[in-house]
Amino acid sequence: MITYQTEGVALPDIDRRQTTEWIKAVAASYGKRVGDIAYIFCSDEKILEVNRQYLQHDYYTDIITFDYCEGNRLNGDLFISLDTVRTNAEQFADGDYRRELHRVIIHGILHLCGINDKGPGEREIMEAAENRALALRGRDE
């Protein structure tokens, strides 16, 4: 089950049913099934607090993925800072907030599927996977 929660922000305007089906389709394309996935949309302040408390990182980020996967079943908590998504949309996505939000939503799922983005050459692999997933999703609602 995929849940969409907020902490200190309004829930973003996304079609939850369509987004859930898209996430399941992307997971299936990697041979995975969706278990319990919680999206927690939050502010920069909250994601910084989570980053400091659990990862000992002292910086803002767009998403933090906590992986609780078991075998081919995806389970995890995904914290998404809507503040950083908006900033990144303005800087990197020609101001397309919805596209950037969907990119971040699927970025966490791709991490749960085993794709990393910190090592040499991994960022390019992640970006290609994001682009394939966004193409699978089709037009923004």
NORVEN-V357084 format. One record per helix or strand of 3 or more residues. SS is the DSSP state (A for helix, B for strand). FROM is the first residue (numbers start at 1). TO is the last residue. If there is no record, write none. Layout:
SS;FROM;TO  SS;FROM;TO
//
This chain:
B;2;7  A;16;29  B;33;42  A;44;55  B;63;67  B;73;81  A;82;92  A;97;112  A;122;137
//
